[in-house]
């Protein structure tokens, strides 16, 4: 897996180091939307000498190079998402888990009517609770 991750990093213009590869192996493969602290905790299990600052710097580099997207979902919780294509999010208020919603599942209308604004990007965050049947499939 390291060779594959190394190639992904190089293609993004990132020099692969052991620390960057360790972060990438987790964050680029997960469907979760982890915080930087969760990434640090997870990566430390297999790479105990990695510092919190290195994880933060690596995540920010991955965002800058387009490998990750960064979202503030509740005004104070920043999460990272390896799915960089257009999509929206659903936050399960019971579990806190974040799910991807396909872009075409939601329609946002009348953006052009926002006088005085030049909208270049948007994404919708929907909050609620997963239905029991849906929770079993997720």
C-alpha positions as CSV (number, residue, x, y, z in Angstrom):
1,X,0.0,0.0,0.0
2,X,2.9,2.4,0.7
3,X,3.9,2.4,-3.0
4,X,0.4,3.3,-4.1
5,X,0.1,6.1,-1.4
6,X,3.6,7.4,-2.3
7,X,2.5,7.7,-6.0
8,X,-0.7,9.5,-5.0
9,X,1.3,12.0,-2.9
10,X,3.9,12.5,-5.7
11,X,1.2,13.0,-8.3
12,X,-0.2,15.8,-6.0
13,X,3.2,17.4,-5.8
14,X,3.9,16.2,-2.3
15,X,7.2,14.6,-1.3
16,X,6.3,11.4,0.5
17,X,7.8,11.2,4.0
18,X,7.1,8.4,6.5
19,X,4.9,10.8,8.5
20,X,2.9,11.9,5.4
21,X,2.4,8.4,4.2
22,X,1.2,7.3,7.6
23,X,-1.4,10.1,7.7
24,X,-2.4,9.5,4.1
25,X,-2.9,5.7,4.7
26,X,-5.6,6.5,7.2
27,X,-7.2,9.7,5.9
28,X,-7.3,8.9,2.2
29,X,-8.8,5.5,2.9
30,X,-11.5,6.3,5.4
31,X,-15.1,7.2,4.7
32,X,-15.3,8.9,8.1
33,X,-14.9,12.6,8.3
34,X,-12.2,12.8,11.0
35,X,-11.0,15.8,13.0
36,X,-7.3,16.4,13.1
37,X,-7.2,15.1,16.6
38,X,-8.9,11.8,15.5
39,X,-6.4,11.5,12.7
40,X,-3.5,12.0,15.1
41,X,-4.9,9.5,17.6
42,X,-5.4,6.9,14.8
43,X,-2.0,7.4,13.2
44,X,-0.2,7.3,16.6
45,X,-1.3,3.7,17.0
46,X,1.0,2.6,14.2
47,X,3.4,5.6,14.2
48,X,3.7,6.5,17.9
49,X,6.4,9.2,17.4
50,X,4.3,11.4,15.1
51,X,3.5,14.8,16.6
52,X,0.2,16.6,16.6
53,X,1.8,19.5,14.8
54,X,3.0,17.2,12.0
55,X,-0.5,15.7,11.6
56,X,-2.0,19.2,11.4
57,X,0.6,20.5,9.0
58,X,0.2,17.3,6.8
59,X,-3.6,17.7,6.7
60,X,-3.3,21.3,5.7
61,X,-0.9,20.4,3.0
62,X,-3.3,17.7,1.7
63,X,-6.1,20.3,1.6
64,X,-3.9,22.8,-0.2
65,X,-2.9,20.1,-2.8
66,X,-6.5,19.0,-3.3
67,X,-6.3,15.5,-1.7
68,X,-8.7,16.5,1.1
69,X,-11.5,19.0,1.7
70,X,-11.9,20.7,5.0
71,X,-15.3,21.6,6.5
72,X,-16.4,23.3,9.6
73,X,-19.7,21.4,10.3
74,X,-21.0,22.9,13.5
75,X,-19.2,26.2,13.9
76,X,-16.4,24.8,15.9
77,X,-15.6,21.2,14.7
78,X,-13.4,21.0,11.6
79,X,-13.4,17.7,9.8
80,X,-11.5,16.4,6.8
81,X,-13.0,14.6,3.9
82,X,-11.1,12.5,1.3
83,X,-14.1,12.7,-1.0
84,X,-13.1,15.9,-2.9
85,X,-15.9,15.8,-5.5
86,X,-19.1,17.8,-5.1
87,X,-21.3,16.4,-2.5
88,X,-23.3,17.5,0.6
89,X,-23.3,16.2,4.2
90,X,-25.8,14.7,6.7
91,X,-24.9,14.9,10.4
92,X,-26.6,12.3,12.5
93,X,-27.3,14.3,15.7
94,X,-27.7,11.1,17.8
95,X,-24.3,9.7,16.9
96,X,-22.4,12.6,15.5
97,X,-21.4,10.6,12.4
98,X,-21.2,12.5,9.2
99,X,-22.4,10.9,5.9
100,X,-21.9,12.0,2.3
101,X,-25.0,12.9,0.4
102,X,-24.7,12.7,-3.4
103,X,-24.6,16.2,-5.0
104,X,-27.6,15.4,-7.3
105,X,-29.8,14.4,-4.3
106,X,-30.4,18.0,-3.2
107,X,-31.3,21.0,-5.3
108,X,-30.3,24.5,-4.3
109,X,-32.2,27.1,-6.2
110,X,-32.1,30.8,-6.8
111,X,-28.4,31.3,-6.2
112,X,-28.4,33.9,-8.9
113,X,-30.9,36.0,-6.9
114,X,-28.3,36.6,-4.2
115,X,-27.7,40.2,-5.3
116,X,-24.3,41.5,-4.5
117,X,-22.7,38.0,-4.1
118,X,-20.6,36.1,-6.5
119,X,-21.1,32.5,-5.4
120,X,-18.2,30.3,-6.4
121,X,-18.9,27.3,-4.2
122,X,-21.5,25.9,-1.7
123,X,-22.3,22.8,0.1
124,X,-25.3,21.9,2.2
125,X,-25.2,20.3,5.7
126,X,-28.4,18.5,6.7
127,X,-28.9,17.6,10.3
128,X,-31.2,15.1,11.9
129,X,-31.3,11.4,12.9
130,X,-30.9,8.4,10.8
131,X,-33.9,6.2,10.5
132,X,-33.4,2.7,11.9
133,X,-33.5,1.0,8.6
134,X,-31.0,3.4,7.0
135,X,-28.7,3.1,10.0
136,X,-28.4,-0.7,9.4
137,X,-27.4,-0.1,5.8
138,X,-24.9,2.7,6.5
